[in-house]
Amino acid sequence: MKKDSYLKRLLTLFLTFLKVGALTFGGGYAMISIIEDEVTRKRKWISEIEILDILAISETTPGPIAVNAATYVGYKVGGVLGSIIATLGLALPSFIIIFVISFFYKDFMQWQIIQAAFKGLKVGVVLLLLNAVMKLRKGVKVNFVGIVLFVIALSVMIITTIFTVSFKYLSLCLILLGIITGIVLTLLGKEGDKE
């Protein structure tokens, strides 16, 4: 690859993730849909199957999912320097906005229009999350175990929203449930292999 085309690709990578970071509100999960759209449909850097793998890895590694996804996509597109550039592009807008707001946060949050805007943005974030789920569900195989896990996760979310549940005990219960589920599925898989 020529140096000019590599530098152009790095600049495009930076500007793409800068745009994602600047135009997305609501955190990492809200960014998933936009990242997926930018890197698979518009730029065609990564296939739809690869983006599912990247998101799965990003979810399981420490740190925000969007930052991890930007790092993996950047590595795939431009190597180590690409991962640094993509991560920087994604994080820079948030850093600048928070830095500026920190100077006049108290005054800023007292404005009624700002409070109303944040309430409206919550709805937008939920819609971005639903959009990401709908786009990514195409590449996911639906089976009985997946449906059961989805129902459990949805039930836990509803219960913790309605009732005051200690996060410490909830985390412990979910970890134990995950361990038991893993053991049962492994044993069922081995039984199926014997037949």
Z-matrix of the N, CA and C atoms (Angstrom, degrees):
N
C 1 1.439
C 2 1.528 1 108.80
N 3 1.325 2 117.19 1 132.74
C 4 1.451 3 121.24 2 179.35
C 5 1.517 4 110.36 3 -68.22
N 6 1.344 5 115.00 4 153.01
C 7 1.457 6 120.49 5 -178.51
C 8 1.527 7 111.11 6 -62.76
N 9 1.344 8 116.93 7 -40.79
C 10 1.473 9 120.62 8 -179.28
C 11 1.525 10 111.43 9 -62.44
N 12 1.333 11 116.23 10 -44.46
C 13 1.470 12 118.98 11 -178.80
C 14 1.528 13 110.57 12 -69.66
N 15 1.344 14 117.47 13 -32.86
C 16 1.462 15 120.75 14 176.98
C 17 1.528 16 110.28 15 -66.45
N 18 1.340 17 116.89 16 -44.42
C 19 1.465 18 120.58 17 178.43
C 20 1.527 19 110.96 18 -64.99
N 21 1.326 20 116.36 19 -37.84
C 22 1.470 21 120.09 20 177.63
C 23 1.532 22 110.35 21 -64.55
N 24 1.329 23 115.74 22 -40.54
C 25 1.457 24 120.12 23 178.95
C 26 1.529 25 110.61 24 -65.11
N 27 1.341 26 117.25 25 -41.09
C 28 1.468 27 120.84 26 177.36
C 29 1.530 28 111.38 27 -63.57
N 30 1.332 29 116.51 28 -40.60
C 31 1.464 30 120.01 29 178.08
C 32 1.523 31 110.58 30 -64.57
N 33 1.329 32 116.99 31 -43.05
C 34 1.466 33 121.24 32 177.39
C 35 1.524 34 110.30 33 -62.20
N 36 1.314 35 116.64 34 -41.28
C 37 1.463 36 122.19 35 177.75
C 38 1.530 37 110.45 36 -60.48
N 39 1.323 38 116.29 37 -47.67
C 40 1.463 39 121.24 38 179.37
C 41 1.527 40 110.85 39 -61.14
N 42 1.323 41 117.44 40 -48.38
C 43 1.467 42 121.17 41 -177.66
C 44 1.534 43 111.92 42 -66.03
N 45 1.321 44 116.26 43 -35.83
C 46 1.468 45 120.19 44 177.95
C 47 1.522 46 110.57 45 -62.91
N 48 1.326 47 117.29 46 -49.08
C 49 1.454 48 119.73 47 -178.84
C 50 1.530 49 112.31 48 -75.54
N 51 1.325 50 117.20 49 -25.09
C 52 1.462 51 120.34 50 172.92
C 53 1.525 52 109.59 51 -64.48
N 54 1.328 53 115.97 52 -41.77
C 55 1.469 54 120.91 53 177.94
C 56 1.527 55 110.70 54 -64.60
N 57 1.326 56 116.65 55 -43.74
C 58 1.468 57 119.94 56 178.52
C 59 1.525 58 110.06 57 -61.06
N 60 1.326 59 117.30 58 -45.56
C 61 1.456 60 121.52 59 -179.65
C 62 1.512 61 113.04 60 -65.67
N 63 1.323 62 117.05 61 -34.64
C 64 1.467 63 120.82 62 -176.41
C 65 1.525 64 112.80 63 -81.27
N 66 1.317 65 117.41 64 -30.51
C 67 1.466 66 119.98 65 -172.49
C 68 1.516 67 114.62 66 -103.81
N 69 1.326 68 117.48 67 2.69
C 70 1.457 69 120.06 68 -178.57
C 71 1.513 70 109.86 69 -112.30
N 72 1.309 71 115.83 70 132.81
C 73 1.458 72 121.89 71 178.50
C 74 1.519 73 107.57 72 -121.82
N 75 1.326 74 117.02 73 136.13
C 76 1.451 75 119.30 74 175.10
C 77 1.506 76 114.40 75 121.79
N 78 1.310 77 118.23 76 4.48
C 79 1.453 78 119.79 77 175.21
C 80 1.514 79 113.45 78 94.33
N 81 1.333 80 113.67 79 -173.15
C 82 1.455 81 121.69 80 -172.87
C 83 1.509 82 115.30 81 -59.95
N 84 1.322 83 117.08 82 -43.48
C 85 1.466 84 119.31 83 -177.15
C 86 1.520 85 111.53 84 -66.28
N 87 1.334 86 116.47 85 -33.10
C 88 1.460 87 119.49 86 177.75
C 89 1.525 88 111.33 87 -69.12
N 90 1.325 89 117.24 88 -24.31
C 91 1.469 90 121.92 89 -179.05
C 92 1.521 91 113.07 90 -80.84
N 93 1.320 92 117.20 91 -18.74
C 94 1.467 93 120.70 92 -174.14
C 95 1.520 94 111.86 93 -55.67
N 96 1.317 95 116.65 94 -47.14
C 97 1.460 96 120.68 95 -177.68
C 98 1.524 97 111.24 96 -61.08
N 99 1.314 98 116.60 97 -42.37
C 100 1.461 99 120.36 98 -178.16
C 101 1.530 100 110.72 99 -71.87
N 102 1.326 101 117.26 100 -40.53
C 103 1.471 102 120.23 101 176.80
C 104 1.521 103 109.89 102 -60.62
N 105 1.321 104 115.85 103 -46.23
C 106 1.464 105 120.41 104 -179.63
C 107 1.524 106 110.72 105 -60.29
N 108 1.322 107 117.17 106 -43.10
C 109 1.460 108 121.52 107 179.83
C 110 1.530 109 111.37 108 -64.33
N 111 1.323 110 116.43 109 -43.31
C 112 1.472 111 120.95 110 -177.89
C 113 1.535 112 112.25 111 -67.46
N 114 1.329 113 116.91 112 -46.29
C 115 1.471 114 118.69 113 -171.34
C 116 1.526 115 113.90 114 -87.76
N 117 1.344 116 118.14 115 -22.13
C 118 1.467 117 118.62 116 179.77
C 119 1.523 118 112.70 117 -101.36
N 120 1.318 119 117.95 118 -43.55
C 121 1.463 120 119.72 119 -175.31
C 122 1.528 121 112.69 120 -89.30
N 123 1.327 122 116.48 121 -50.91
C 124 1.464 123 119.07 122 -174.84
C 125 1.528 124 112.35 123 -77.58
N 126 1.315 125 117.62 124 -50.34
C 127 1.467 126 121.07 125 -174.35
C 128 1.522 127 113.01 126 -92.19
N 129 1.336 128 116.49 127 -23.82
C 130 1.476 129 122.81 128 -178.13
C 131 1.532 130 112.02 129 55.72
N 132 1.324 131 115.58 130 37.67
C 133 1.459 132 120.74 131 176.54
C 134 1.520 133 110.90 132 -77.02
N 135 1.339 134 115.56 133 -31.15
C 136 1.455 135 121.28 134 -172.55
C 137 1.523 136 108.70 135 -139.57
N 138 1.330 137 116.53 136 144.82
C 139 1.467 138 120.23 137 178.61
C 140 1.530 139 109.73 138 -78.76
N 141 1.321 140 115.95 139 166.47
C 142 1.466 141 120.65 140 179.83
C 143 1.525 142 111.69 141 -65.17
N 144 1.319 143 117.10 142 -32.69
C 145 1.469 144 120.39 143 177.05
C 146 1.524 145 109.94 144 -69.03
N 147 1.337 146 116.78 145 -42.72
C 148 1.463 147 120.34 146 179.53
C 149 1.526 148 111.98 147 -63.24
N 150 1.331 149 117.03 148 -37.21
C 151 1.472 150 119.11 149 -178.73
C 152 1.523 151 110.08 150 -67.08
N 153 1.320 152 118.29 151 -33.29
C 154 1.464 153 120.60 152 175.47
C 155 1.523 154 110.70 153 -64.00
N 156 1.337 155 115.93 154 -42.91
C 157 1.470 156 119.94 155 176.84
C 158 1.521 157 111.20 156 -62.71
N 159 1.322 158 116.22 157 -44.03
C 160 1.466 159 120.88 158 179.71
C 161 1.520 160 110.66 159 -61.88
N 162 1.327 161 117.09 160 -42.66
C 163 1.469 162 120.09 161 179.60
C 164 1.530 163 111.41 162 -67.53
N 165 1.332 164 117.23 163 -36.23
C 166 1.467 165 119.97 164 177.19
C 167 1.524 166 110.51 165 -64.71
N 168 1.326 167 116.85 166 -44.07
C 169 1.463 168 120.58 167 178.00
C 170 1.524 169 110.19 168 -66.26
N 171 1.329 170 117.02 169 -41.16
C 172 1.465 171 121.46 170 -179.49
C 173 1.520 172 111.68 171 -62.51
N 174 1.312 173 115.96 172 -34.12
C 175 1.465 174 120.31 173 -179.62
C 176 1.522 175 111.01 174 -72.39
N 177 1.312 176 116.96 175 -33.46
C 178 1.465 177 119.25 176 -174.80
C 179 1.527 178 113.59 177 -89.36
N 180 1.326 179 117.55 178 -13.62
C 181 1.466 180 119.38 179 178.01
C 182 1.521 181 109.63 180 -92.65
N 183 1.330 182 117.45 181 152.67
C 184 1.472 183 119.97 182 -178.97
C 185 1.528 184 111.64 183 -62.64
N 186 1.319 185 115.36 184 144.19
C 187 1.458 186 121.13 185 177.65
C 188 1.519 187 111.74 186 111.56
N 189 1.318 188 116.04 187 169.88
C 190 1.478 189 120.69 188 179.81
C 191 1.525 190 111.13 189 -64.59
N 192 1.304 191 115.90 190 139.99
C 193 1.466 192 120.72 191 -175.40
C 194 1.522 193 112.03 192 -61.31
N 195 1.327 194 118.34 193 -38.89
C 196 1.468 195 120.69 194 -178.02
C 197 1.532 196 110.71 195 -67.72
N 198 1.318 197 117.20 196 -40.30
C 199 1.473 198 120.87 197 179.27
C 200 1.528 199 109.55 198 -66.13
N 201 1.329 200 116.71 199 -43.50
C 202 1.464 201 120.08 200 177.79
C 203 1.525 202 111.23 201 -62.74
N 204 1.339 203 116.69 202 -42.18
C 205 1.467 204 120.41 203 179.05
C 206 1.522 205 110.63 204 -63.80
N 207 1.343 206 117.08 205 -42.30
C 208 1.467 207 120.23 206 177.75
C 209 1.525 208 110.67 207 -61.05
N 210 1.320 209 116.60 208 -41.06
C 211 1.456 210 120.80 209 179.58
C 212 1.533 211 111.06 210 -62.90
N 213 1.336 212 117.10 211 -44.95
C 214 1.471 213 120.45 212 -179.85
C 215 1.525 214 111.75 213 -67.02
N 216 1.333 215 116.08 214 -43.48
C 217 1.464 216 118.94 215 178.86
C 218 1.525 217 109.71 216 -63.63
N 219 1.332 218 116.26 217 -43.90
C 220 1.461 219 120.22 218 178.36
C 221 1.514 220 112.08 219 -58.73
N 222 1.328 221 117.19 220 -40.50
C 223 1.463 222 120.81 221 178.31
C 224 1.524 223 110.92 222 -64.95
N 225 1.322 224 115.77 223 -41.89
C 226 1.465 225 120.72 224 -179.33
C 227 1.533 226 110.73 225 -64.11
N 228 1.328 227 116.23 226 -37.29
C 229 1.467 228 120.84 227 -176.02
C 230 1.527 229 112.41 228 -85.45
N 231 1.344 230 117.15 229 -40.15
C 232 1.455 231 118.86 230 -172.66
C 233 1.511 232 116.26 231 -136.14
N 234 1.313 233 117.69 232 18.85
C 235 1.460 234 120.42 233 178.97
C 236 1.526 235 112.23 234 72.93
N 237 1.315 236 116.54 235 -155.81
C 238 1.469 237 121.14 236 -176.74
C 239 1.525 238 110.91 237 -61.89
N 240 1.330 239 116.75 238 -44.38
C 241 1.470 240 120.10 239 178.85
C 242 1.532 241 110.12 240 -63.28
N 243 1.312 242 117.30 241 -37.53
C 244 1.464 243 121.30 242 177.21
C 245 1.517 244 111.97 243 -62.27
N 246 1.336 245 116.82 244 -39.70
C 247 1.470 246 119.32 245 179.37
C 248 1.529 247 110.75 246 -66.44
N 249 1.329 248 116.73 247 -37.88
C 250 1.465 249 120.36 248 178.02
C 251 1.528 250 110.22 249 -66.79
N 252 1.317 251 116.60 250 -45.36
C 253 1.469 252 122.36 251 -178.59
C 254 1.533 253 110.64 252 -62.46
N 255 1.335 254 117.67 253 -46.02
C 256 1.467 255 121.08 254 -178.91
C 257 1.523 256 111.13 255 -64.34
N 258 1.318 257 116.81 256 -43.20
C 259 1.465 258 120.87 257 179.72
C 260 1.522 259 110.56 258 -64.59
N 261 1.308 260 116.70 259 -43.40
C 262 1.464 261 120.94 260 178.10
C 263 1.525 262 110.90 261 -62.53
N 264 1.325 263 116.91 262 -44.11
C 265 1.462 264 121.15 263 178.38
C 266 1.515 265 112.54 264 -59.75
N 267 1.327 266 116.81 265 -40.17
C 268 1.463 267 120.61 266 -179.32
C 269 1.528 268 111.81 267 -71.05
N 270 1.323 269 117.40 268 -40.58
C 271 1.466 270 121.13 269 -173.64
C 272 1.529 271 113.92 270 -83.95
N 273 1.312 272 117.70 271 -25.73
C 274 1.461 273 121.26 272 -173.92
C 275 1.536 274 114.03 273 -58.82
N 276 1.335 275 120.48 274 -47.53
C 277 1.469 276 118.77 275 -179.97
C 278 1.526 277 113.17 276 -59.67
N 279 1.319 278 117.48 277 -42.67
C 280 1.469 279 120.65 278 179.59
C 281 1.518 280 110.82 279 -63.06
N 282 1.327 281 115.84 280 -42.55
C 283 1.457 282 120.03 281 179.56
C 284 1.525 283 110.76 282 -60.64
N 285 1.318 284 116.96 283 -46.82
C 286 1.469 285 120.71 284 -178.60
C 287 1.524 286 110.94 285 -64.48
N 288 1.325 287 117.24 286 -44.72
C 289 1.467 288 120.78 287 -178.81
C 290 1.526 289 110.86 288 -62.93
N 291 1.321 290 117.22 289 -47.44
C 292 1.468 291 120.61 290 -179.99
C 293 1.526 292 110.66 291 -64.75
N 294 1.315 293 116.99 292 -38.87
C 295 1.461 294 120.97 293 179.25
C 296 1.529 295 110.75 294 -61.55
N 297 1.328 296 116.80 295 -45.54
C 298 1.471 297 120.89 296 -179.62
C 299 1.529 298 110.68 297 -67.41
N 300 1.341 299 116.79 298 -45.02
C 301 1.461 300 120.31 299 -178.80
C 302 1.522 301 111.40 300 -63.87
N 303 1.320 302 117.71 301 -31.51
C 304 1.466 303 120.39 302 -176.80
C 305 1.525 304 112.67 303 -61.11
N 306 1.310 305 117.56 304 -24.29
C 307 1.462 306 120.08 305 -179.87
C 308 1.528 307 112.81 306 -71.25
N 309 1.333 308 116.33 307 -30.22
C 310 1.467 309 118.59 308 -178.14
C 311 1.528 310 111.36 309 -136.75
N 312 1.332 311 116.11 310 41.24
C 313 1.462 312 122.03 311 -175.88
C 314 1.527 313 112.55 312 -60.20
N 315 1.338 314 117.98 313 -49.28
C 316 1.473 315 120.43 314 -176.97
C 317 1.517 316 111.38 315 -59.30
N 318 1.316 317 116.57 316 -47.02
C 319 1.469 318 120.25 317 179.12
C 320 1.523 319 110.66 318 -65.66
N 321 1.309 320 115.79 319 -39.51
C 322 1.457 321 122.20 320 -177.18
C 323 1.532 322 111.19 321 -62.08
N 324 1.336 323 117.76 322 -45.28
C 325 1.464 324 121.44 323 -175.65
C 326 1.530 325 113.08 324 -77.03
N 327 1.310 326 118.30 325 -10.59
C 328 1.465 327 120.32 326 178.87
C 329 1.529 328 112.15 327 -83.70
N 330 1.306 329 118.07 328 -15.87
C 331 1.454 330 120.94 329 179.17
C 332 1.530 331 109.18 330 -69.43
N 333 1.309 332 116.26 331 129.85
C 334 1.468 333 121.44 332 -179.37
C 335 1.529 334 112.01 333 -62.29
N 336 1.304 335 116.18 334 -36.94
C 337 1.465 336 119.60 335 -178.16
C 338 1.535 337 111.18 336 -66.88
N 339 1.320 338 117.32 337 -34.55
C 340 1.468 339 121.20 338 177.94
C 341 1.525 340 109.71 339 -68.74
N 342 1.335 341 117.55 340 -43.00
C 343 1.467 342 121.39 341 178.04
C 344 1.530 343 110.46 342 -61.34
N 345 1.332 344 116.12 343 -42.24
C 346 1.470 345 120.03 344 178.70
C 347 1.533 346 110.88 345 -65.80
N 348 1.331 347 115.94 346 -38.76
C 349 1.469 348 119.44 347 179.53
C 350 1.521 349 110.96 348 -63.69
N 351 1.336 350 117.54 349 -40.71
C 352 1.462 351 120.28 350 179.31
C 353 1.526 352 111.22 351 -65.68
N 354 1.326 353 117.71 352 -36.33
C 355 1.470 354 120.03 353 176.49
C 356 1.523 355 110.29 354 -64.27
N 357 1.321 356 116.50 355 -41.77
C 358 1.463 357 120.42 356 178.17
C 359 1.513 358 112.67 357 -66.69
N 360 1.330 359 116.54 358 -35.22
C 361 1.459 360 120.61 359 179.92
C 362 1.527 361 112.00 360 -66.58
N 363 1.325 362 117.00 361 -28.58
C 364 1.469 363 119.63 362 178.19
C 365 1.523 364 110.50 363 -59.93
N 366 1.334 365 116.51 364 -40.77
C 367 1.462 366 120.85 365 178.75
C 368 1.527 367 109.79 366 -64.93
N 369 1.326 368 116.05 367 -41.90
C 370 1.461 369 120.01 368 178.86
C 371 1.519 370 112.31 369 -62.04
N 372 1.323 371 116.67 370 -38.12
C 373 1.464 372 121.14 371 179.45
C 374 1.519 373 110.32 372 -64.60
N 375 1.328 374 116.64 373 -42.82
C 376 1.469 375 120.23 374 178.48
C 377 1.527 376 110.10 375 -61.07
N 378 1.319 377 116.78 376 -41.32
C 379 1.465 378 120.05 377 179.05
C 380 1.534 379 111.41 378 -66.16
N 381 1.330 380 117.64 379 -38.27
C 382 1.468 381 120.19 380 175.96
C 383 1.522 382 111.06 381 -62.73
N 384 1.323 383 116.76 382 -40.92
C 385 1.463 384 120.45 383 178.53
C 386 1.527 385 110.99 384 -63.99
N 387 1.325 386 116.64 385 -44.28
C 388 1.472 387 120.04 386 178.13
C 389 1.527 388 111.01 387 -62.94
N 390 1.326 389 116.18 388 -38.90
C 391 1.459 390 120.50 389 177.80
C 392 1.527 391 110.69 390 -61.33
N 393 1.331 392 116.69 391 -43.24
C 394 1.469 393 120.54 392 178.87
C 395 1.521 394 110.92 393 -62.59
N 396 1.325 395 117.08 394 -43.04
C 397 1.464 396 121.17 395 179.39
C 398 1.528 397 110.39 396 -62.20
N 399 1.316 398 116.91 397 -45.09
C 400 1.464 399 120.23 398 -177.82
C 401 1.535 400 111.66 399 -65.41
N 402 1.329 401 117.36 400 -38.41
C 403 1.467 402 119.96 401 179.49
C 404 1.520 403 111.73 402 -70.06
N 405 1.321 404 116.67 403 -41.65
C 406 1.457 405 120.48 404 -173.42
C 407 1.527 406 113.10 405 -82.63
N 408 1.312 407 118.30 406 -17.09
C 409 1.463 408 120.16 407 -177.11
C 410 1.526 409 112.06 408 -67.22
N 411 1.327 410 117.22 409 -22.23
C 412 1.464 411 120.92 410 -178.92
C 413 1.528 412 112.10 411 -61.13
N 414 1.319 413 116.64 412 -35.47
C 415 1.454 414 120.42 413 -176.97
C 416 1.516 415 114.38 414 -89.60
N 417 1.327 416 117.22 415 0.07
C 418 1.458 417 120.90 416 -176.23
C 419 1.528 418 109.64 417 -101.19
N 420 1.332 419 115.51 418 133.00
C 421 1.461 420 119.80 419 176.81
C 422 1.527 421 108.84 420 -77.90
N 423 1.320 422 116.18 421 128.60
C 424 1.459 423 120.84 422 179.01
C 425 1.520 424 108.46 423 -94.88
N 426 1.348 425 115.27 424 125.22
C 427 1.451 426 119.92 425 176.49
C 428 1.532 427 108.38 426 -140.88
N 429 1.300 428 116.22 427 178.78
C 430 1.466 429 121.26 428 -175.80
C 431 1.522 430 111.81 429 -59.97
N 432 1.330 431 116.71 430 -44.34
C 433 1.468 432 121.11 431 -178.24
C 434 1.525 433 110.12 432 -62.81
N 435 1.326 434 117.36 433 -43.79
C 436 1.457 435 121.25 434 178.91
C 437 1.513 436 112.41 435 -60.74
N 438 1.335 437 116.05 436 -41.69
C 439 1.465 438 120.52 437 179.13
C 440 1.525 439 110.17 438 -65.54
N 441 1.335 440 117.18 439 -42.91
C 442 1.473 441 120.70 440 178.99
C 443 1.521 442 110.43 441 -62.18
N 444 1.334 443 117.97 442 -45.13
C 445 1.456 444 121.50 443 179.01
C 446 1.523 445 111.59 444 -63.07
N 447 1.335 446 116.55 445 -38.48
C 448 1.465 447 120.42 446 177.30
C 449 1.521 448 110.99 447 -63.28
N 450 1.325 449 116.45 448 -44.99
C 451 1.474 450 120.61 449 179.61
C 452 1.527 451 110.44 450 -63.22
N 453 1.324 452 117.32 451 -41.11
C 454 1.466 453 120.69 452 178.37
C 455 1.524 454 110.46 453 -63.26
N 456 1.329 455 117.06 454 -46.88
C 457 1.463 456 121.01 455 -179.39
C 458 1.525 457 111.12 456 -62.81
N 459 1.323 458 116.86 457 -42.28
C 460 1.467 459 121.01 458 178.10
C 461 1.522 460 110.98 459 -64.36
N 462 1.337 461 116.89 460 -41.64
C 463 1.469 462 121.06 461 178.81
C 464 1.521 463 111.22 462 -63.35
N 465 1.323 464 116.29 463 -43.55
C 466 1.470 465 120.37 464 178.88
C 467 1.522 466 110.08 465 -62.42
N 468 1.330 467 116.88 466 -42.10
C 469 1.456 468 120.33 467 179.51
C 470 1.531 469 111.16 468 -62.37
N 471 1.315 470 116.97 469 -43.85
C 472 1.466 471 120.80 470 -179.97
C 473 1.523 472 110.57 471 -66.40
N 474 1.329 473 116.97 472 -43.95
C 475 1.474 474 120.69 473 -179.15
C 476 1.525 475 110.86 474 -62.75
N 477 1.338 476 116.94 475 -43.92
C 478 1.471 477 119.13 476 -179.19
C 479 1.525 478 112.03 477 -70.48
N 480 1.329 479 117.42 478 -24.47
C 481 1.459 480 120.40 479 176.86
C 482 1.523 481 110.75 480 -76.01
N 483 1.328 482 117.04 481 -40.78
C 484 1.467 483 121.10 482 -176.45
C 485 1.526 484 111.52 483 -79.68
N 486 1.328 485 116.89 484 -45.31
C 487 1.466 486 121.31 485 -175.72
C 488 1.524 487 110.44 486 -106.79
N 489 1.312 488 115.25 487 155.84
C 490 1.460 489 120.11 488 174.80
C 491 1.526 490 107.99 489 -85.35
N 492 1.326 491 115.39 490 107.91
C 493 1.457 492 121.01 491 -178.15
C 494 1.525 493 107.65 492 -117.52
N 495 1.320 494 116.19 493 134.76
C 496 1.461 495 120.47 494 178.08
C 497 1.520 496 109.19 495 -66.42
N 498 1.324 497 116.00 496 125.42
C 499 1.454 498 120.76 497 -178.17
C 500 1.528 499 111.28 498 -62.58
N 501 1.333 500 116.12 499 -32.72
C 502 1.466 501 120.75 500 -179.73
C 503 1.525 502 110.42 501 -60.54
N 504 1.330 503 116.85 502 -48.47
C 505 1.465 504 120.45 503 -178.89
C 506 1.521 505 111.61 504 -72.06
N 507 1.310 506 116.17 505 -36.21
C 508 1.462 507 119.97 506 178.42
C 509 1.532 508 110.04 507 -63.06
N 510 1.327 509 117.12 508 -45.09
C 511 1.466 510 121.05 509 179.15
C 512 1.520 511 110.96 510 -60.23
N 513 1.325 512 116.37 511 -44.37
C 514 1.463 513 120.54 512 179.80
C 515 1.523 514 110.64 513 -61.73
N 516 1.328 515 117.37 514 -44.74
C 517 1.465 516 121.23 515 178.98
C 518 1.533 517 111.27 516 -62.29
N 519 1.338 518 117.09 517 -42.33
C 520 1.460 519 119.93 518 -179.52
C 521 1.527 520 111.88 519 -67.68
N 522 1.327 521 116.87 520 -37.39
C 523 1.470 522 120.10 521 176.89
C 524 1.526 523 110.11 522 -63.54
N 525 1.337 524 116.69 523 -45.92
C 526 1.468 525 120.03 524 178.13
C 527 1.520 526 111.26 525 -62.95
N 528 1.324 527 117.29 526 -41.66
C 529 1.462 528 121.11 527 177.66
C 530 1.528 529 110.50 528 -61.14
N 531 1.339 530 117.68 529 -41.05
C 532 1.456 531 121.83 530 177.95
C 533 1.518 532 112.19 531 -63.60
N 534 1.333 533 116.63 532 -41.95
C 535 1.466 534 121.12 533 178.71
C 536 1.519 535 110.62 534 -63.67
N 537 1.329 536 116.90 535 -47.45
C 538 1.470 537 121.43 536 -179.97
C 539 1.522 538 110.57 537 -62.21
N 540 1.348 539 116.68 538 -44.21
C 541 1.463 540 120.73 539 178.88
C 542 1.532 541 110.55 540 -60.86
N 543 1.336 542 117.02 541 -44.15
C 544 1.464 543 120.86 542 179.24
C 545 1.516 544 112.28 543 -61.18
N 546 1.343 545 116.26 544 -43.18
C 547 1.470 546 120.19 545 179.51
C 548 1.528 547 110.84 546 -64.28
N 549 1.334 548 116.24 547 -46.95
C 550 1.471 549 120.40 548 -179.05
C 551 1.527 550 110.36 549 -61.52
N 552 1.337 551 117.41 550 -45.35
C 553 1.469 552 119.79 551 -178.75
C 554 1.529 553 111.64 552 -65.73
N 555 1.316 554 116.51 553 -37.09
C 556 1.466 555 120.10 554 177.25
C 557 1.518 556 110.77 555 -64.59
N 558 1.338 557 116.34 556 -45.04
C 559 1.460 558 119.63 557 178.80
C 560 1.519 559 111.82 558 -64.79
N 561 1.341 560 117.34 559 -41.15
C 562 1.457 561 120.24 560 177.33
C 563 1.524 562 111.52 561 -63.50
N 564 1.351 563 116.40 562 -37.28
C 565 1.464 564 120.57 563 177.44
C 566 1.509 565 112.00 564 -64.76
N 567 1.350 566 116.92 565 -39.12
C 568 1.468 567 120.69 566 179.04
C 569 1.521 568 110.78 567 -69.04
N 570 1.326 569 117.26 568 -38.00
C 571 1.466 570 120.80 569 177.60
C 572 1.519 571 110.10 570 -63.24
N 573 1.360 572 115.91 571 -40.35
C 574 1.454 573 119.86 572 179.16
C 575 1.522 574 112.26 573 -66.34
N 576 1.337 575 116.84 574 -32.55
C 577 1.471 576 120.94 575 178.89
C 578 1.522 577 112.33 576 -69.62
N 579 1.352 578 116.70 577 -32.31
C 580 1.465 579 120.54 578 -178.77
C 581 1.514 580 112.10 579 -69.30
N 582 1.330 581 116.24 580 -30.79
C 583 1.477 582 119.88 581 -175.40
C 584 1.488 583 113.90 582 -75.51
